Amino acid sequence: MPAPGTNQRIDPARLWSSLMAMAEVGATPKGGVKRLTLTEVDREGRQRFAGWCEAAGLTLRVDSMGNMFARRPGRDPSRPPVLFGSHLDSQPTGGKFDGALGVIAGLEVMRTLQDLNIETEAPLELVNWTDEEGSRFGHSLMGSGVWAGVYGQDATYALRDGEGVSVIEALEGIGYRGEEPAAPFPADSYFELHIEQGPILEREGMRIGIVTGGQAQVWYDAVVTGQDSHAGTTPPSTRRDALLGAARVVSLVDRLMRARGEDGRGTVGRLQVLPNSCNVIPGEVRFSVEFRHPSGEEIEALAAEFPREARTIADELGLRLELRELFRIPAQPFDPACVALVRDAAARLGLPAREIISGAGHDAIYVARRVPAAMIFTPCKDGLSHNEAESILPEEAADGCQVLFEAVLARANRAL
């Protein structure tokens, strides 16, 4: 039965079937996926996606960062395309829907347009961005970041994973280093459907999140250096325990986060202790630090406060602290006209919706620097993501896809 407000309906069963078919690629025993970027498993997922695109009559091209663009022509070839999509790579213990929902829902939009013989005024392009997660090379939003000019391609090519493999070697290894430059081209707009990855929509009984922008962020690599020495023979007065210093810096991250209330975010997600022996006082600890907040002013304050207080901790313990700021992302508002199309679509379909700020980083945040953009969120069970237990309902996927369909179609057919 058609959804309220439209007689042009996506196929929910086909959408769910395709999501489950993509989840077979890199499936884990606990029900999640492991599709690390630019691995053979990623190549398998890309090939499956490419086959579906070709079967839907789309023309596929790949740029020099491995970003994939599947094009459906419009009635007016002079108009710039409406872009939409997300990513297919995952965390090492990722879920079925993070990223994949946006790509496969975009494919369903294309398939539905074919089924209904709808010709849009503007061309459409479905995008699979390379390495959104950053879990292999330590650089999230990599493909969209190079495309948007946020990162230099040569420096990105030189990044290496834990095994010493570079990005360019990995791209060439799976056959996805395309000839077309990874650079902005004229585009009308960009829409991205994604699971919320948080609890707000589910908690409030909302079916759609109308995403108005992304949080500001600042990320660091930290190294605390002391002196590794014998655990049994080194008295307190002569200890230079790097792990103690790191622990106090981790506590600082938590304190600074909580001082900013429910909007604050501060995380140490990776920590390496050296020499990592049970009877040796740690001489070096390497770890990540990130802060996020909807307010750019709060992030600027944190970027001044955290390094100063962290160095004070290290000095008091006789340790050396090296802090390297990886990047600082300003708060990114989305385009009001594109956001309005998402809002209008949810209202027309009778879906309970609310405006929301994205707590996670997404490709849309970098794309929005070059192209008018908006995002659509669906709920996920218990707000859980980056976890093999990540879950959504088939009807939630269908609702999000239908909103994406409505917004893309409206944008592609707008009067100029």
C-alpha positions as CSV (number, residue, x, y, z in Angstrom):
1,M,0.0,0.0,0.0
2,P,1.4,3.5,-0.9
3,A,2.6,5.5,2.1
4,P,0.5,8.5,3.1
5,G,1.2,11.5,0.9
6,T,2.6,9.6,-2.1
7,N,1.8,7.0,-4.7
8,Q,5.4,6.6,-5.6
9,R,6.7,3.9,-3.1
10,I,10.0,2.3,-2.7
11,D,10.1,-1.5,-2.3
12,P,10.8,-2.2,1.4
13,A,11.3,-6.0,0.8
14,R,13.9,-5.4,-1.9
15,L,15.6,-2.8,0.2
16,W,15.9,-5.2,3.2
17,S,17.0,-8.1,1.0
18,S,19.8,-6.0,-0.5
19,L,20.9,-4.8,3.0
20,M,21.1,-8.5,4.1
21,A,22.9,-9.5,1.0
22,M,25.5,-6.8,1.5
23,A,25.8,-7.9,5.2
24,E,27.0,-11.3,3.9
25,V,30.2,-9.7,2.7
26,G,32.5,-9.7,5.7
27,A,29.9,-11.2,8.0
28,T,31.1,-12.0,11.6
29,P,30.0,-14.8,13.9
30,K,28.3,-12.3,16.2
31,G,26.1,-10.9,13.4
32,G,28.0,-7.9,12.4
33,V,30.4,-7.1,9.6
34,K,34.1,-6.6,9.1
35,R,34.7,-4.7,5.9
36,L,37.9,-2.8,6.5
37,T,38.5,-0.3,3.8
38,L,40.6,-1.2,0.7
39,T,40.9,-4.9,1.8
40,E,39.8,-7.9,-0.3
41,V,36.5,-7.9,1.6
42,D,35.9,-4.3,0.8
43,R,36.6,-5.1,-2.9
44,E,34.0,-7.9,-2.7
45,G,31.4,-5.5,-1.3
46,R,32.3,-2.9,-4.0
47,Q,32.0,-5.5,-6.7
48,R,28.6,-6.6,-5.4
49,F,27.4,-3.0,-5.3
50,A,28.8,-2.3,-8.8
51,G,26.9,-5.3,-10.2
52,W,23.7,-4.0,-8.7
53,C,24.3,-0.6,-10.1
54,E,25.0,-1.9,-13.6
55,A,21.8,-4.1,-13.4
56,A,19.8,-0.9,-12.6
57,G,21.1,0.8,-15.7
58,L,23.5,3.1,-13.9
59,T,26.8,4.3,-15.3
60,L,29.6,3.7,-12.9
61,R,32.9,5.6,-12.6
62,V,35.6,5.6,-9.9
63,D,37.9,8.4,-8.9
64,S,41.5,8.4,-7.8
65,M,40.5,7.8,-4.1
66,G,38.3,4.9,-5.0
67,N,35.1,6.9,-4.5
68,M,32.4,5.3,-6.6
69,F,29.8,7.3,-8.5
70,A,26.8,5.6,-10.2
71,R,24.9,8.0,-12.5
72,R,21.4,8.0,-13.8
73,P,20.8,10.6,-16.5
74,G,18.3,13.4,-16.3
75,R,16.1,15.1,-18.8
76,D,18.4,18.1,-18.8
77,P,22.0,16.9,-19.1
78,S,23.2,20.5,-18.5
79,R,22.0,20.5,-14.9
80,P,24.5,19.4,-12.2
81,P,23.6,16.1,-10.6
82,V,21.9,15.5,-7.2
83,L,24.2,13.3,-5.2
84,F,23.3,10.9,-2.5
85,G,24.9,8.0,-0.7
86,S,27.2,7.0,2.2
87,H,29.9,4.3,2.7
88,L,30.3,0.5,2.6
89,D,33.5,0.2,4.8
90,S,33.1,-0.8,8.5
91,Q,34.7,-0.9,11.8
92,P,36.6,-4.1,12.7
93,T,33.6,-5.2,14.7
94,G,31.0,-3.2,12.9
95,G,27.3,-3.5,12.4
96,K,25.2,-4.2,9.2
97,F,23.8,-0.7,8.8
98,D,26.4,1.9,9.6
99,G,27.0,3.5,6.2
100,A,25.6,0.6,4.2
101,L,22.0,1.8,4.8
102,G,22.7,5.0,3.0
103,V,24.3,3.3,0.0
104,I,21.8,0.5,-0.4
105,A,18.8,2.9,0.2
106,G,20.3,5.1,-2.5
107,L,20.3,2.1,-4.8
108,E,16.7,1.4,-3.9
109,V,15.9,5.0,-4.9
110,M,17.4,4.4,-8.3
111,R,15.7,1.1,-8.7
112,T,12.3,2.6,-7.8
113,L,12.7,5.4,-10.4
114,Q,13.5,2.7,-13.0
115,D,10.4,0.7,-12.0
116,L,8.1,3.7,-12.2
117,N,9.7,5.0,-15.4
118,I,10.3,8.4,-13.7
119,E,12.7,10.7,-15.6
120,T,14.1,13.4,-13.3
121,E,15.1,16.9,-14.6
122,A,18.6,16.7,-13.1
123,P,20.9,13.7,-13.3
124,L,21.3,11.7,-10.2
125,E,24.5,10.1,-8.8
126,L,24.7,7.5,-6.0
127,V,28.1,7.6,-4.1
128,N,30.0,5.1,-2.1
129,W,32.7,7.1,-0.4
130,T,36.1,5.4,0.5
131,D,37.1,4.9,4.1
132,E,34.6,6.9,6.1
133,E,35.4,4.9,9.2
134,G,39.2,5.5,9.4
135,S,39.6,2.2,11.2
136,R,42.5,0.9,9.1
137,F,44.6,4.0,8.2
138,G,43.6,6.2,11.2
139,H,42.0,8.9,9.1
140,S,38.3,9.0,9.0
141,L,36.2,10.6,6.2
142,M,39.2,10.0,3.9
143,G,37.6,9.7,0.5
144,S,35.1,12.5,1.0
145,G,37.9,14.6,2.7
146,V,40.2,14.4,-0.3
147,W,37.3,15.0,-2.7
148,A,36.3,18.1,-0.8
149,G,39.8,19.4,-0.6
150,V,40.1,19.0,3.2
151,Y,43.0,16.6,2.9
152,G,45.8,16.5,0.3
153,Q,45.7,13.4,-1.9
154,D,49.5,12.8,-1.9
155,A,49.7,13.0,1.9
156,T,46.6,10.7,2.2
157,Y,48.2,8.2,-0.3
158,A,51.2,8.0,2.0
159,L,49.2,7.0,5.1
160,R,50.0,3.4,6.3
161,D,48.1,0.8,8.2
162,G,49.4,-1.3,11.1
163,E,51.1,-3.7,8.7
164,G,52.9,-0.9,6.8
165,V,50.6,-1.0,3.7
166,S,50.0,2.5,2.3
167,V,46.7,3.9,1.0
168,I,47.9,4.0,-2.6
169,E,49.2,0.4,-2.4
170,A,45.9,-0.7,-1.0
171,L,43.9,1.1,-3.6
172,E,46.0,-0.4,-6.4
173,G,45.9,-3.8,-4.7
174,I,42.2,-4.1,-5.0
175,G,42.0,-2.3,-8.4
176,Y,40.1,0.8,-7.2
177,R,42.5,3.6,-8.0
178,G,40.4,5.3,-10.7
179,E,41.7,7.7,-13.4
180,E,39.3,10.6,-12.6
181,P,40.7,13.1,-10.1
182,A,39.2,13.0,-6.6
183,A,38.1,16.6,-6.6
184,P,34.8,18.6,-6.4
185,F,32.8,18.8,-9.6
186,P,29.6,20.8,-10.2
187,A,26.9,19.2,-8.2
188,D,23.4,20.5,-7.2
189,S,23.2,19.0,-3.7
190,Y,24.0,15.9,-1.5
191,F,21.7,13.8,0.7
192,E,22.8,11.1,3.1
193,L,20.7,8.6,5.0
194,H,22.3,7.1,8.1
195,I,21.3,5.4,11.3
196,E,21.5,7.9,14.2
197,Q,24.1,5.9,16.1
198,G,22.6,7.3,19.3
199,P,19.5,6.9,21.5
200,I,17.5,10.1,21.0
201,L,15.1,9.1,18.2
202,E,14.3,5.7,19.7
203,R,13.9,7.2,23.2
204,E,11.5,9.9,21.9
205,G,9.5,7.6,19.6
206,M,10.6,9.5,16.4
207,R,10.9,7.7,13.1
208,I,13.0,10.3,11.3
209,G,15.8,12.6,12.3
210,I,16.0,15.9,10.3
211,V,19.7,16.5,10.6
212,T,20.5,20.3,10.7
213,G,24.3,19.9,10.9
214,G,27.3,18.2,12.4
215,Q,29.2,18.8,15.7
216,A,32.6,20.6,15.9
217,Q,35.4,18.2,16.7
218,V,39.1,18.2,17.7
219,W,41.3,15.1,17.6
220,Y,44.8,14.4,19.0
221,D,47.4,11.8,19.0
222,A,49.1,11.7,22.5
223,V,52.4,10.1,23.7
224,V,53.4,10.1,27.3
225,T,57.0,9.1,27.9
226,G,58.5,8.2,31.3
227,Q,61.0,5.4,32.1
228,D,60.4,1.7,32.0
229,S,61.9,0.0,35.0
230,H,61.6,-3.0,37.2
231,A,58.2,-3.2,39.0
232,G,59.6,-4.9,42.1
233,T,62.7,-2.8,42.7
234,T,61.8,0.8,41.7
235,P,60.5,2.8,44.8
236,P,57.8,5.4,44.4
237,S,60.3,8.3,44.7
238,T,62.1,7.3,41.5
239,R,59.2,6.1,39.4
240,R,58.4,7.8,36.1
241,D,55.2,5.8,35.3
242,A,53.9,6.8,31.8
243,L,50.7,4.9,32.4
244,L,50.0,6.8,35.5
245,G,50.3,10.0,33.5
246,A,48.2,8.7,30.7
247,A,45.5,7.6,33.2
248,R,45.3,11.1,34.7
249,V,45.1,12.6,31.2
250,V,42.2,10.2,30.4
251,S,40.5,11.4,33.6
252,L,41.0,15.0,32.5
253,V,39.3,14.2,29.2
254,D,36.3,12.8,31.1
255,R,36.2,15.8,33.4
256,L,36.3,18.3,30.6
257,M,33.6,16.5,28.8
258,R,31.3,16.3,31.8
259,A,31.8,20.0,32.6
260,R,29.9,20.7,29.3
261,G,26.8,18.7,30.3
262,E,24.9,16.4,28.0
263,D,26.2,18.1,24.9
264,G,29.8,17.3,25.8
265,R,31.7,14.4,24.2
266,G,35.3,13.4,25.1
267,T,36.8,10.0,24.4
268,V,40.1,8.1,24.6
269,G,39.3,5.1,22.3
270,R,42.8,3.7,21.6
271,L,45.6,3.1,24.0
272,Q,49.0,1.3,23.6
273,V,51.2,0.6,26.7
274,L,54.9,-0.1,26.2
275,P,56.6,-2.4,26.9
276,N,53.3,-4.0,28.0
277,S,54.8,-6.4,30.5
278,C,53.2,-7.3,33.8
279,N,56.4,-6.7,35.9
280,V,57.7,-3.6,34.1
281,I,56.6,0.0,34.9
282,P,55.4,1.4,31.6
283,G,57.8,3.7,29.9
284,E,55.6,4.9,27.1
285,V,51.9,5.2,26.4
286,R,50.3,6.2,23.1
287,F,46.7,7.0,22.9
288,S,44.0,8.9,21.0
289,V,41.9,11.8,22.3
290,E,38.9,13.4,20.7
291,F,36.4,16.1,21.8
292,R,33.1,16.9,20.1
293,H,30.4,19.6,20.8
294,P,27.6,21.3,18.8
295,S,29.3,24.6,19.6
296,G,32.4,25.6,17.7
297,E,33.2,28.0,20.5
298,E,33.3,25.2,23.0
299,I,35.7,23.2,20.8
300,E,38.0,26.2,20.5
301,A,37.9,26.5,24.3
302,L,38.7,22.8,24.7
303,A,41.6,23.1,22.2
304,A,43.2,25.7,24.4
305,E,42.3,24.2,27.8
306,F,43.1,20.5,27.3
307,P,46.7,20.7,26.1
308,R,47.6,23.2,28.8
309,E,46.1,21.0,31.6
310,A,47.5,17.8,30.2
311,R,51.0,19.2,30.1
312,T,50.7,20.4,33.7
313,I,49.8,16.8,34.6
314,A,52.9,15.4,32.8
315,D,55.2,18.1,34.3
316,E,54.0,17.3,37.8
317,L,54.9,13.6,37.3
318,G,58.2,14.3,35.7
319,L,57.0,12.9,32.3
320,R,57.1,14.1,28.8
321,L,53.9,14.7,26.8
322,E,53.7,15.0,23.1
323,L,50.4,16.1,21.7
324,R,49.7,16.3,18.0
325,E,46.5,17.8,16.9
326,L,45.2,15.7,14.0
327,F,42.4,17.9,12.8
328,R,39.9,20.5,14.1
329,I,36.5,20.4,12.3
330,P,34.2,23.4,12.8
331,A,30.5,22.9,13.4
332,Q,29.0,22.3,10.0
333,P,25.4,23.5,9.4
334,F,23.5,21.9,6.5
335,D,21.8,23.7,3.7
336,P,18.4,25.1,4.9
337,A,16.7,24.4,1.6
338,C,17.9,20.8,1.6
339,V,17.0,20.3,5.2
340,A,13.5,21.7,4.4
341,L,13.0,19.0,1.8
342,V,13.7,16.3,4.4
343,R,11.4,18.0,6.8
344,D,8.6,18.3,4.2
345,A,9.0,14.7,3.1
346,A,8.7,13.4,6.7
347,A,5.6,15.5,7.3
348,R,4.0,14.5,4.0
349,L,4.6,10.8,4.9
350,G,3.1,11.3,8.3
351,L,6.3,10.2,10.1
352,P,7.1,11.5,13.6
353,A,10.3,13.5,13.2
354,R,12.5,15.9,15.0
355,E,15.5,18.1,14.2
356,I,18.8,16.8,15.5
357,I,22.5,17.6,15.4
358,S,24.8,14.7,14.2
359,G,27.0,13.6,17.0
360,A,29.1,11.4,14.7
361,G,31.2,12.5,11.8
362,H,29.8,11.7,8.3
363,D,30.9,12.2,4.7
364,A,28.1,14.8,4.4
365,I,29.9,17.1,6.8
366,Y,32.9,17.4,4.4
367,V,30.8,17.3,1.3
368,A,28.7,20.2,2.7
369,R,31.8,22.4,2.4
370,R,31.4,22.2,-1.4
371,V,27.8,21.3,-2.1
372,P,24.5,22.1,-0.4
373,A,23.8,19.1,1.8
374,A,21.4,17.5,4.3
375,M,21.1,14.2,6.2
376,I,18.3,11.9,7.3
377,F,18.6,9.8,10.4
378,T,16.7,6.6,11.3
379,P,16.6,5.1,14.8
380,C,18.8,2.2,15.8
381,K,18.1,-0.2,18.7
382,D,19.4,1.2,22.0
383,G,21.4,3.8,20.1
384,L,24.1,1.2,19.6
385,S,26.5,1.4,16.7
386,H,30.1,0.5,16.0
387,N,29.1,-2.8,17.4
388,E,28.2,-6.1,15.9
389,A,24.8,-6.0,17.7
390,E,23.8,-2.8,15.8
391,S,20.2,-3.2,14.7
392,I,17.3,-1.5,13.0
393,L,13.8,-2.6,12.0
394,P,12.9,-3.2,8.4
395,E,10.2,-0.6,8.6
396,E,12.7,2.0,9.9
397,A,14.9,1.3,7.0
398,A,12.0,1.7,4.6
399,D,10.8,5.0,6.3
400,G,14.3,6.5,5.9
401,C,14.6,5.3,2.3
402,Q,11.2,6.8,1.4
403,V,12.1,10.1,2.9
404,L,15.4,10.0,0.9
405,F,13.4,9.2,-2.3
406,E,11.0,12.1,-1.7
407,A,13.8,14.6,-1.0
408,V,16.0,13.6,-3.9
409,L,13.1,13.6,-6.3
410,A,11.9,17.1,-5.2
411,R,15.4,18.5,-5.5
412,A,16.1,17.0,-8.9
413,N,12.8,18.3,-10.3
414,R,12.9,21.8,-8.7
415,A,12.4,24.8,-10.9
416,L,15.5,26.8,-11.6
